[in-house]
């Protein structure tokens, strides 16, 4: 598995796979072929189906600013490797296509081409949580210590920067009011939700605070703000929401937060490596489900849980999102995406609570749930995998047509 630096990426929303990935691909292609007479980019599959709602076209035109560029859309065509395919072509003065590059945005802002030349260096030799547990039980290490061993002590400076970006996004989201861009007329709710949490009764304060923090970050993402993929833009509010709440509630130190982020990154890496974090490939279970598993693991560690209890919490976080579809209304990362961040964040803490009330023993291990998630995602019809053709997107569209 690669470094968790490739999982936690700082970037601009609203979509890691549809915005950050294509922008990175465009920049790399322009660096290789800067002097073409013109450029042609073709978007395939999910990128073409929801690209306008996810601002794919906007970010590509910005990347090619000052260059002649034509953008083609092929939502009904899927390239072999992944639903998020792109084809870059440099055009000669006569209009002849040259230097063709087919590349895929595989989730979380990562890229992969057919030759796998974009694959990152392997940092972790163990590829299942069962293997990691066995090793940690033998050495006495915590998950975060294993991360430090593999990544080096400099990982803490990196994670400190990641946590700063997360907290900045929470503060901006809490303080900003108004309507999110995109045409749905969706008002920001984080600020008002936070005020109600402060003034509400004890029963409401926990869920209210967690939700308001998660909403703040996911609304910032929807507005094109700077966030951290955790593991994606569409699920970026879950981990910050949980960790901000626990830091305030339990007076958790910054060191403990960074260690929780390391453990969460290890869980997310396992899901990414053994299944997928791409909504276009496996549905929203790979985004929100993965984020919930990561946050549940982080919370359990902060609670003082054992490595077995942490595994159990992560397993529940993913298991209870199995089959979750990705059907964004109008192709925007708003409905149902923003609310899903809030619900997944509160569920992650519930998973941690449930695990801490046990000894960590359970029947279905985390690794098996990851395998099931991958298969479930591949079995989902494409209309439920970030194409905005079915599900909530279809229901919303049909209602608008009838009005």
C-alpha positions as CSV (number, residue, x, y, z in Angstrom):
1,X,0.0,0.0,0.0
2,X,1.1,3.6,-0.7
3,X,1.6,6.4,1.8
4,X,-1.3,7.9,3.7
5,X,0.0,11.2,2.2
6,X,-1.8,10.0,-1.0
7,X,-5.0,9.5,0.9
8,X,-5.1,12.9,2.7
9,X,-4.8,15.4,0.0
10,X,-5.4,19.2,0.4
11,X,-7.4,20.6,-2.5
12,X,-10.4,22.5,-3.7
13,X,-13.8,20.9,-3.9
14,X,-16.3,19.8,-4.8
15,X,-15.1,16.4,-6.0
16,X,-11.8,14.7,-5.6
17,X,-12.4,12.4,-8.5
18,X,-14.2,14.8,-10.8
19,X,-12.4,18.1,-9.9
20,X,-9.0,17.4,-8.3
21,X,-8.1,14.4,-10.4
22,X,-8.9,15.9,-13.8
23,X,-7.1,19.1,-12.8
24,X,-4.0,17.2,-11.9
25,X,-4.2,15.2,-15.1
26,X,-4.5,18.3,-17.2
27,X,-1.5,19.9,-15.4
28,X,0.7,16.9,-16.0
29,X,-0.3,16.6,-19.7
30,X,0.4,20.3,-20.3
31,X,3.8,19.9,-18.6
32,X,4.6,17.0,-21.1
33,X,3.2,18.7,-24.2
34,X,3.2,22.5,-23.6
35,X,3.5,23.6,-27.2
36,X,0.6,21.9,-29.1
37,X,-1.4,24.0,-31.5
38,X,-4.6,23.0,-29.7
39,X,-5.8,20.3,-27.3
40,X,-8.7,18.0,-27.2
41,X,-10.0,16.3,-24.0
42,X,-12.7,13.6,-24.0
43,X,-14.5,12.7,-20.8
44,X,-16.0,9.3,-20.5
45,X,-18.5,7.5,-18.2
46,X,-19.2,9.1,-14.9
47,X,-16.9,12.0,-15.5
48,X,-19.0,12.9,-18.5
49,X,-22.4,12.1,-16.8
50,X,-21.9,14.4,-13.8
51,X,-18.9,16.5,-14.8
52,X,-20.8,19.7,-15.2
53,X,-22.3,19.5,-11.7
54,X,-18.9,18.6,-10.3
55,X,-17.3,21.5,-12.1
56,X,-15.0,19.2,-14.2
57,X,-15.4,21.5,-17.2
58,X,-14.6,24.6,-15.2
59,X,-11.4,23.2,-13.7
60,X,-10.2,21.9,-17.0
61,X,-10.8,25.2,-18.8
62,X,-8.9,26.9,-15.9
63,X,-6.0,24.5,-16.3
64,X,-5.8,25.2,-20.1
65,X,-6.2,28.9,-19.7
66,X,-4.6,30.7,-22.6
67,X,-4.6,27.5,-24.7
68,X,-7.0,26.4,-27.4
69,X,-8.9,23.5,-26.0
70,X,-12.0,21.5,-27.0
71,X,-13.9,19.4,-24.4
72,X,-15.9,16.4,-25.6
73,X,-18.5,14.5,-23.5
74,X,-19.1,10.7,-23.8
75,X,-21.3,9.6,-20.9
76,X,-22.4,6.5,-22.7
77,X,-18.9,5.2,-23.3
78,X,-16.7,3.7,-20.6
79,X,-13.0,3.1,-21.0
80,X,-11.7,-0.3,-19.8
81,X,-10.1,0.4,-16.5
82,X,-12.4,2.7,-14.6
83,X,-15.7,4.7,-15.0
84,X,-13.8,8.0,-14.6
85,X,-11.8,7.9,-17.9
86,X,-10.2,10.8,-19.7
87,X,-8.4,11.0,-23.1
88,X,-6.0,13.9,-23.7
89,X,-4.8,14.6,-27.2
90,X,-2.5,17.3,-28.5
91,X,-3.5,18.6,-31.9
92,X,-1.1,19.6,-34.7
93,X,-1.7,22.8,-36.7
94,X,-3.5,20.6,-39.2
95,X,-5.8,19.2,-36.5
96,X,-4.1,15.8,-36.3
97,X,-4.3,14.1,-32.9
98,X,-1.0,13.3,-31.4
99,X,0.4,12.1,-28.0
100,X,-2.8,10.5,-26.9
101,X,-2.9,9.8,-23.1
102,X,-5.8,7.9,-21.5
103,X,-5.9,8.3,-17.8
104,X,-8.3,7.5,-15.0
105,X,-9.4,9.5,-11.9
106,X,-9.7,6.6,-9.5
107,X,-10.9,8.4,-6.4
108,X,-9.5,10.7,-3.7
109,X,-7.7,12.8,-6.3
110,X,-5.5,9.9,-7.4
111,X,-4.7,9.1,-11.1
112,X,-3.9,5.8,-12.8
113,X,-3.2,5.2,-16.5
114,X,-3.3,1.9,-18.4
115,X,0.4,1.3,-17.8
116,X,0.0,2.1,-14.1
117,X,2.7,4.7,-14.4
118,X,0.9,6.9,-11.9
119,X,1.1,4.3,-9.2
120,X,2.7,5.5,-6.1
121,X,5.6,3.9,-4.2
122,X,4.6,1.1,-1.8
123,X,5.1,2.0,1.8
124,X,3.1,-0.7,3.6
125,X,4.1,-4.4,2.9
126,X,1.0,-5.7,4.8
127,X,-2.2,-5.4,2.8
128,X,-4.9,-6.6,5.3
129,X,-5.9,-5.5,8.7
130,X,-5.6,-9.1,9.9
131,X,-1.9,-9.1,9.0
132,X,-1.4,-5.8,10.7
133,X,-3.2,-6.9,13.9
134,X,-1.1,-10.0,14.0
135,X,2.1,-7.9,13.7
136,X,0.9,-5.3,16.2
137,X,0.0,-8.0,18.8
138,X,3.5,-9.5,18.4
139,X,5.3,-6.2,18.7
140,X,3.0,-4.5,21.1
141,X,2.6,-1.5,18.7
142,X,-0.5,0.6,18.3
143,X,-1.8,1.2,14.8
144,X,-0.4,4.8,14.8
145,X,3.0,3.4,15.8
146,X,3.0,1.1,12.9
147,X,2.2,4.0,10.6
148,X,5.1,6.0,12.1
149,X,7.4,3.0,11.6
150,X,6.5,2.8,7.9
151,X,6.1,6.5,7.1
152,X,8.9,7.9,9.3
153,X,8.6,10.5,12.1
154,X,8.1,13.3,9.5
155,X,4.5,12.0,9.0
156,X,3.5,14.0,12.1
157,X,4.4,17.3,10.6
158,X,2.4,16.3,7.5
159,X,-0.6,15.3,9.6
160,X,-0.4,18.4,11.7
161,X,-0.8,20.4,8.4
162,X,-3.7,18.2,7.5
163,X,-5.4,18.8,10.8
164,X,-4.9,22.6,10.4
165,X,-6.6,22.6,7.0
166,X,-9.5,20.5,8.5
167,X,-10.0,22.9,11.4
168,X,-9.8,25.9,9.1
169,X,-12.5,24.5,7.0
170,X,-14.7,23.9,10.0
171,X,-14.3,27.5,11.2
172,X,-15.0,29.0,7.7
173,X,-18.0,26.7,7.3
174,X,-19.5,27.6,10.7
175,X,-19.0,31.4,10.1
176,X,-20.3,31.5,6.5
177,X,-24.0,31.9,5.6
178,X,-25.9,32.0,2.3
179,X,-26.8,29.7,-0.5
180,X,-24.5,27.1,-2.0
181,X,-23.7,27.5,-5.7
182,X,-25.1,25.2,-8.4
183,X,-28.8,26.2,-8.8
184,X,-30.5,23.9,-6.1
185,X,-31.0,26.9,-3.8
186,X,-29.5,24.9,-0.9
187,X,-28.9,27.1,2.1
188,X,-25.9,26.6,4.3
189,X,-26.9,25.0,7.7
190,X,-23.7,24.6,9.6
191,X,-23.8,27.9,11.5
192,X,-27.4,27.7,12.6
193,X,-26.9,24.0,13.5
194,X,-24.0,24.9,15.7
195,X,-25.9,27.7,17.5
196,X,-28.8,25.2,18.2
197,X,-26.3,22.7,19.5
198,X,-24.9,25.3,21.9
199,X,-28.3,26.3,23.2
200,X,-30.0,22.9,23.1
201,X,-30.4,20.3,25.8
202,X,-27.8,17.7,26.7
203,X,-29.4,15.0,24.6
204,X,-29.0,17.2,21.5
205,X,-25.6,18.7,22.1
206,X,-23.5,15.7,21.1
207,X,-25.2,15.0,17.8
208,X,-25.7,18.7,17.2
209,X,-22.1,19.6,17.6
210,X,-20.8,16.6,15.5
211,X,-23.3,17.3,12.8
212,X,-22.5,21.0,12.6
213,X,-18.8,20.4,12.3
214,X,-19.3,17.8,9.6
215,X,-21.8,20.1,7.8
216,X,-19.3,23.0,7.9
217,X,-16.6,21.1,6.1
218,X,-18.9,19.5,3.5
219,X,-20.6,22.8,2.8
220,X,-17.2,24.4,2.3
221,X,-16.4,21.6,-0.2
222,X,-19.7,22.1,-2.1
223,X,-18.8,25.8,-2.4
224,X,-15.4,25.0,-3.9
225,X,-13.4,25.7,-0.7
226,X,-10.2,24.2,0.4
227,X,-10.6,20.9,2.2
228,X,-8.8,17.6,2.9
229,X,-9.9,14.4,1.1
230,X,-10.8,12.0,3.9
231,X,-10.8,9.9,1.9
232,X,-12.6,11.9,-0.8
233,X,-14.0,15.4,-1.2
234,X,-17.6,14.1,-1.0
235,X,-16.9,12.5,2.4
236,X,-14.5,15.2,3.7
237,X,-16.7,16.3,6.7
238,X,-16.9,13.0,8.6
239,X,-13.5,12.8,10.2
240,X,-13.1,16.5,11.0
241,X,-16.6,16.5,12.5
242,X,-15.8,13.6,14.8
243,X,-12.3,14.7,15.8
244,X,-13.3,18.4,16.4
245,X,-16.1,17.2,18.7
246,X,-13.9,14.8,20.7
247,X,-11.1,17.4,21.0
248,X,-13.5,19.9,22.6
249,X,-15.5,17.4,24.6
250,X,-12.6,15.3,26.0
251,X,-9.9,18.0,26.0
252,X,-7.9,15.8,23.6
253,X,-4.3,16.8,22.9
254,X,-3.0,17.7,19.5
255,X,-0.7,14.6,19.6
256,X,-3.7,12.4,20.2
257,X,-5.6,13.9,17.3
258,X,-2.6,13.3,15.0
259,X,-2.3,9.7,16.1
260,X,-6.0,9.2,15.5
261,X,-5.6,10.6,12.0
262,X,-2.7,8.2,11.4
263,X,-4.9,5.2,12.4
264,X,-7.8,6.5,10.3
265,X,-5.4,6.8,7.4
266,X,-4.3,3.2,7.8
267,X,-8.0,2.1,7.7
268,X,-8.7,4.2,4.7
269,X,-5.7,3.0,2.9
270,X,-6.8,-0.6,3.4
271,X,-10.2,0.2,1.9
272,X,-8.6,2.0,-1.0
273,X,-6.1,-0.7,-1.7
274,X,-8.4,-3.7,-1.4
275,X,-11.7,-2.2,-2.7
276,X,-12.2,1.4,-3.8
277,X,-13.0,4.9,-2.5
278,X,-14.5,6.0,-5.8
279,X,-18.2,6.6,-5.9
280,X,-18.1,6.0,-9.7
281,X,-16.7,2.6,-9.1
282,X,-18.5,1.3,-6.0
283,X,-21.1,3.9,-5.0
284,X,-21.2,6.1,-2.0
285,X,-20.4,3.1,0.3
286,X,-16.8,3.6,-0.9
287,X,-16.8,7.3,0.1
288,X,-19.1,7.9,3.1
289,X,-18.8,4.2,4.3
290,X,-15.0,4.5,4.2
291,X,-15.0,7.8,6.0
292,X,-17.3,6.4,8.7
293,X,-15.0,3.4,9.2
294,X,-12.0,5.7,9.4
295,X,-13.7,8.1,11.9
296,X,-15.0,5.2,14.0
297,X,-11.4,3.8,14.3
298,X,-10.1,7.2,15.2
299,X,-12.7,7.8,17.9
300,X,-12.2,4.4,19.4
301,X,-8.5,5.0,19.6
302,X,-9.1,8.3,21.4
303,X,-11.4,6.5,23.8
304,X,-8.4,4.2,24.7
305,X,-9.7,1.2,22.8
306,X,-7.5,-1.8,22.0
307,X,-6.5,-2.7,18.4
308,X,-9.3,-5.3,18.4
309,X,-11.9,-2.7,19.5
310,X,-10.6,-0.3,16.9
311,X,-11.0,-3.0,14.2
312,X,-14.5,-3.7,15.4
313,X,-15.5,0.0,15.2
314,X,-14.1,0.3,11.7
315,X,-15.9,-2.9,10.6
316,X,-19.2,-1.5,11.8
317,X,-18.7,1.9,10.2
318,X,-18.2,0.2,6.8
319,X,-20.7,-2.7,7.3
320,X,-23.6,-0.5,8.0
321,X,-23.1,1.6,4.8
322,X,-23.0,-1.5,2.5
323,X,-25.0,-0.9,-0.7
324,X,-25.1,2.9,-0.3
325,X,-25.7,4.4,-3.7
326,X,-24.1,7.4,-5.3
327,X,-26.9,9.4,-6.9
328,X,-26.1,13.1,-6.5
329,X,-29.0,15.4,-7.5
330,X,-28.0,17.5,-10.6
331,X,-24.5,16.0,-10.4
332,X,-23.8,18.3,-7.5
333,X,-22.0,17.3,-4.3
334,X,-24.9,18.6,-2.2
335,X,-28.0,16.4,-2.1
336,X,-27.7,13.9,-0.4
337,X,-23.9,14.2,0.1
338,X,-23.8,17.0,2.6
339,X,-26.3,15.5,5.0
340,X,-24.6,12.1,4.6
341,X,-21.5,13.6,6.1
342,X,-23.4,14.6,9.2
343,X,-25.1,11.3,9.7
344,X,-22.0,9.3,9.1
345,X,-20.1,11.4,11.6
346,X,-22.6,10.7,14.3
347,X,-22.8,7.1,13.4
348,X,-19.0,6.8,13.6
349,X,-19.1,7.9,17.3
350,X,-21.9,5.4,17.9
351,X,-19.8,2.7,16.4
352,X,-16.9,3.7,18.8
353,X,-19.3,3.6,21.8
354,X,-20.6,0.2,20.8
355,X,-17.2,-1.2,20.3
356,X,-15.9,0.1,23.6
357,X,-18.8,-1.7,25.4
358,X,-17.4,-4.9,24.0
359,X,-14.1,-6.7,24.1
360,X,-13.7,-6.3,20.4
361,X,-14.8,-9.9,19.6
362,X,-17.3,-10.2,16.7
363,X,-18.1,-12.6,13.8
364,X,-17.4,-10.7,10.6
365,X,-13.9,-9.2,10.3
366,X,-13.1,-5.8,8.8
367,X,-11.2,-7.4,5.8
368,X,-14.3,-9.5,4.8
369,X,-16.5,-6.4,4.9
370,X,-14.1,-4.6,2.6
371,X,-14.3,-7.5,0.1
372,X,-18.1,-7.5,0.3
373,X,-18.1,-3.7,-0.3
374,X,-16.0,-4.1,-3.4
375,X,-18.3,-6.8,-4.8
376,X,-21.5,-5.0,-3.8
377,X,-20.2,-1.9,-5.6
378,X,-19.4,-3.7,-8.8
379,X,-22.8,-5.4,-8.7
380,X,-24.6,-2.1,-8.4
381,X,-26.1,-0.9,-11.8
382,X,-24.2,2.0,-13.2
383,X,-27.1,4.3,-12.6
384,X,-26.4,4.1,-8.9
385,X,-22.7,4.8,-9.3
386,X,-22.2,8.6,-9.7
387,X,-24.0,9.0,-13.0
388,X,-27.0,10.9,-11.7
389,X,-29.2,8.7,-13.9
390,X,-31.1,6.8,-11.1
391,X,-32.1,7.0,-7.5
392,X,-32.6,10.4,-5.8
393,X,-31.3,12.2,-8.8
394,X,-33.9,10.6,-11.0
395,X,-36.7,11.2,-8.5
396,X,-35.8,14.9,-8.2
397,X,-35.5,15.4,-11.9
398,X,-38.9,13.7,-12.6
399,X,-40.6,15.9,-10.0
400,X,-39.1,19.1,-11.5
401,X,-40.3,18.0,-14.9
402,X,-43.8,17.6,-13.6
403,X,-43.9,21.0,-11.9
